Amino acid sequence: MKIGVISDTHNYLDPKVPKLFAGVDHILHGGDIGLPWIILELEGIAPVTAVLGNTDDGGLHYRETQVVEIAGRKFLIHHIVNPRELADLLTTRIVRERPDVVIFGHTHKPFNEIIARTLYFNPGYAGKSRFGMERSIAILHCDKKNIRAEYLKL
């Protein structure tokens, strides 16, 4: 199973994304979506689970945290996560939900590390190019034994 992971689109969906995500089974959006049409475009590729980011306003009807099971694995999605210093409420949710993977955004930097048997994963920044920042999305390849990350530059 292939899961597309994207975050921090900030009202911009790079025209390369549909081709890069072609064939994914599900898409996870780690927040800072922008306008609702971003999700509609992504839904044309595959089902989407998305969360609100700190720049998303009340016009979007998403939660701050979502939990979804895909390919027999549990994914917790939350925009602002510091894997080394989790906020108390997030720690409580992670302990309760016991996700296999925590998907997040906000930092605009890729992150891919297992901490206490949980994969913490940030696909990087997918919005418009600014300040020379590298832009990326990712695909998580899931099989019965492993989850392998593939970063795709935009």
N, C-alpha and C positions, 0 to 999 in steps of 0.2 A: 504494500500500500504506500502511496506517495501523498504526503501532506505538504501543501504550499504554505509558507509562513511569510508574512509581510507585516510591517509596522511603520508608523510615522509617515503616512502618505500625505498628510497635510494638504488636502484638496487636489492632489495630483496623482494620477495613475499613469505611470510611464507606459508608453505604447508597446514596449517590449514585454510587459508583464503577461498578457494573454498567451503569447507564444511560449514564454518560459514556463508558465504554469499549465500548459496544455497537457492533459492526461493525469493531472493530480486528482485524487479522490475527494479531497476536502481542503479548504483554505482556512487558516487561522490568522486573524488580524489583531495585532497587539496594541491597538489604540492610536490616538491622534489621527483619526480617519479623515476628518474634514467633512465635506458635504455628503449626503446620503447616496448620491449617484456612484460614489466609489464602490460601495458595497454592492449596488445593483450590477455594476460592471463585473465585479468579481464573481457574483452569483451566476453570471452567464458562463463561467468557466467550471465552477464546482460549488457545492454547498459551502456556506461561510459561517464561521462562528467568530464574532468580533466583540471587543470591549471598548468602553470609553477611555479616552486619554485625557490628560490634563488640559488640552486645548480644545477638546470637543465640547460643544455647548449642549444645552438641554433639548435641542431639536432632534437629536439622535436618540432612539429608543433602545439603547444597549445598557448593560450593567457594567459596573466597574470590574467585576470578576465573573468569569464564566468557567464552568467545568464541563468538559465534553469527553465522552469515551469514543475513541476511534481505533479500529484495528486491535481491539482488546487492550488498549492502553488508555490511561486517564491523563488528560491534559488540563491543566489549570492555566487560564489566561488572565493576566493582570498587567496594566500598563507600566506602572512604576514599581520596579523590584530591584533591590540591592541584594543580590544573593548572599553576600557576606555579612550583611546587617539587616535582616528582615524586620519590617515593622511588626509590632505585636499582633495586630489584627490579621495580618497576612500569615504570620507564623501559626496562629490558631487555625486558620483555614487550611493551611498546608498539612498540619498535623491531623486535622479531621478528615480531609479529603484523600490524603496519601496519594498525590498524583505521581505518575511516572515522569512527567515533563511539566515544567513551569515555563510558559511562553511569556515574554515581556518585550517592551520597547523602551521608549523615552530617552535612552542614552545616545541613540543614533549610532551605536557601535555594536558590531557583532560580538556575541558571547555564547560559548558552547562549553559547558563544564558540568560534570557530575559532582554534586555535593550531597553527602549523606544519602546516597542511592537515588537521588532525584536529578534529572537532567535539567539544568537551567539554560534556557535558549533565547537569544535575541537575534533576529534575522538581520539587524542593521537598519539603516535609514533608506526609505524608498521614495521620499518626496523629491521636489525639484532640487537640482544641484545648487549648492550654496557653500561658500567658504572653502571650496575645494574638497569638501567631504566626499569620501567614497560612499557610493550608494549600492545597496544590495537587498536581495530577497533570498529566500532559502527554500529548499525542499528537504523534508525529513523522510527518508526511506525507512519504512518500518517492516520488519519481518518478525517471525516468532521469537528470534533470539536477540536481535539488535535494533537499534535506531541509529542510522547513519545520516549525518548532516551534509548537505551539499549547498554551499553558498554560490549565488549567481549574481555577478556584478551587473549593474544597470548602466 
